[in-house]
Amino acid sequence: MRTLEPISLLELTEKAELQTRVDRKYVLRLEDALALLPALDPATRVLEIDGRRRFRYRSAYFDTPDLVSFRLTAQRRRRRFKIRTRTYLDSAQCWLEVKTEGSRGGTVKSRLPYQAADQDTVDPGRWFVESVLGDRAGIVLVPTLVTHYSRTTFYQPAGDSRATLDTDLSWIATGGAELRAPRLAVIETKTSAAASPVDRLLWSRGHRPARISKYATGLAALRPELPSAPWRRTLRRHFTLTN
């Protein structure tokens, strides 16, 4: 990976911000994911900040007490939403993010700069959440899950697409139940529409998109009483091996 040219955060944002996008996710064994790196297009560039190419993330998710956000996803309903804070642990930067479903099925992410000290509450950003959710304004939100992982981000000039590689994944639910998955990797491609070079590389190696949501799949793994139909295959194939 060190043979790939770096790209700065500013340039990456300018070229491939993709706040409205099509996402494809893949769940692989860590060794299979790492084996893909030498086959990346040599024009691929890697996000580098202060000489670092791998960054630690912490995400805290919020839902209603009866888990409306989770259940809308589990039941594949329209008008899904997801609310979280994301903290970049290596820089202490934090954002409050609200993800909603776009008019054509893509994901729309709205984000607000946030204080890292407030990463476990939405109270200071309640106005922002309500401005994005519109008619859902006023819902009660409580912390439900925290995830940790390390991420490497790739930029590919073909289609100005991005791909991320997440490793060292772990989940902690409110109440203390914990799941660690050190032998798994999650690859996510982010494009405006067409398949990216990373998608095509994955397909050529026999890997196909999988249903996974760090929030919903992680919560379903930690709370077996919850509905899990959309992620049952992912849970059976991968998460039962890493508990």
N, C-alpha and C positions, 0 to 999 in steps of 0.2 A: 504493500500500500504506500510505502514511502517513495516509491518510484513515480507516483502520480503527482501532478502539479497541484499546488494548493489554490484555494479560492478564499477570499475574505468574506466575512459575514455581510458587509455592505454590498459587495458585488453579487453575492448569492441572492440577497434580497432583491436587488435590482433586476436580476436576470430571471429568477424563478421563485418569486414570492408565493404565487399560487394559493392565495387564501381561499379562492373558489376553485375546486379541483376534483379530480377523480382519483381515489386511492385504491390500490390493490395491496393486500397483505399476504405474506407467506410465512409459515412457521416451519423452521428447519432445525435439524440437529446442528449444534454449533460447528462441528467439524465440516458439515456439508456447506454451511454458509461461508466459512472461511475459505473453502476450496474454490469458491466462485471468484474471489478477489483477483487472482492472477489473470482471469479471463475477461476482466472488464475492458471496455474500449480504452485504448491508451489516451484518448482525449478527455477521459473522465478526470475531474478535479475533486479534491477533498477539502471540505471546510477545515480551515486551520486558524486558530486564534492563539496568539502568543506561543507559537510552536507546538500547540496541543491539537491533536486530531480526534481525540476521544473525550467525550464530555459526559459528566454525571447529571442525571435528571431526577427530580422528585416531583411527582404529581399527586395532588390531593383532590379527590372527587367528592362532589356534593350531590345529594338527591333528597327527595322528600322522604318523610319517615316511612311511607309505604312504597318507596322505590319506584316512583312513576317513570323516571328517566330510564332505569334499568328495564322495567316491564315493557315500555314502549319499544325498546330495542329487542327484547326477547320475543315479543309478539309481532315484530316486523311491521309495526304501525307507522303511518306517515307522521310527519311533523315531530320526528324525534329530536331530542336535544341532549346535550351533555355539558356539564359545568365543572370546571376544575381550576385549580391554581397550578402553575408549572414553575418550578424553581430550578434555575441552572446553578447547580451547586458549586461549580468551579468559578463562577463570577458573582454569585449571590443575587443575580437578577431574577425577578419574579414577574409573572403575568397572571392576570385573571382571564380565563378563556371561556367562551361560550360557543359550542359547536351546534349548528342547526343543519337541517336538510335543505338543500337548494331546490329550486323549482324543477330542475331536470335530474334530480337524484344524486347530485354531487354533494360534497360537504362544504359548508361555509363556516369559516372560523373567524370570530370577532374576539379581539383581545385588548386588554387594558393594562398599562404598566401598574405594578402592584408592589407593596412593601413586603419583603420576605418575612417580616415579623407577623404579617397577617395571613400567611399561607394556609393556615388551618381554619379560616373563617371567610365567609363571603360578605360579612356585614359592611365593611367599608366600601365594597363594590356593588352593593345591592341595587343601587340605581342603574348601574351599567347592565347587570343581568336582566333587570326588568325592561330596560330599553330594548334589549335584543329579543327577549321572549314575548314582548307585547302582551297579548291577552292572557298569558300565564302569570303576569305580574301579581305578586302577593303570595306565591306559594312558599311554604315553609321549607327551608333547606338545611340539612344537617350533614356533617362529614360522614362518609361511609367507607372509604377505601384510600389507602396511600400506596403508590407504586414507586419503585426505584429501578433504574436501569442506566446503562452506559450507551451512548449513541455516537455513531460516526455517520456523517452526512456527505453524500456524493452529489455532484452536479454533472449532468451530461449535456453538452451543447446540442445534441440532437433533440429538438423539440423543447429545449430549455427545461428539461425534466430534472427531478430530484429523486434520490433514493436514500433511505436511512437503514442502518443496521443497528439493531438494539440487542445488547447482551447483558449478562449479569442481572437478569430480571427477578424481581421479588414483589410480593403483594402483602399488605397488612390490612386486615379489615378492622373496623371499629369493634372493639371487644378483644382484640389481640390475636385472632387466628392469623397464621402466617403461612405463605407458600413461597418457596425459593425454587428457581429453575435455572441452575447454572449451566446446564447442558443444552439449553435452547437458545435460538436466535429468532428474532422477528425482523423480517425485511419488509419495508413499506415503500412502494413506488408512488410518486405523486406527479400527475401529468394533467394537462388541460383537457385531454380527451384520448388521443391515440396511445397505444402501448409504447412504453419506453424501451430503450436498449436493454435495461436491466430486466424488464419483464420478459423480453425475448430470450435473454440468456437463461433465465430461470426455467422458462418453458422448454428450452433445448436440453436442459438437464433433468427434465421430468418433474419439475416442481410446478404446482398449480396454486392459484390463489386459495386462501383458506379463510374461513370465517373466524375472526378473532377481534375482540375489542379488549384492550388492556383493562378497561373498567368492567365491562359486563362479563367477559369470560373469566377474569380473575375473581370477581364476586361470586359467580356461579361455581367456580372451583372450590372456593372457601365455604360456600353455603349450599350444600347439596339439596336442600329443600326448595331452592328457588328454581323456576323454569329455566331450562338450558338447551332447548331443542336446537336453536341455530348454531350452537357451538359444541354439540354432543360429540361429533366426530373429532374435532380438535381436542376436546377434553380427553376423550378416550385414547387418542393416538399419542398425545404429547404430555398432558399434565399429569396423568396417572403415573408416568415414568419419573416424574421429578418432584413428587411430594416429599 
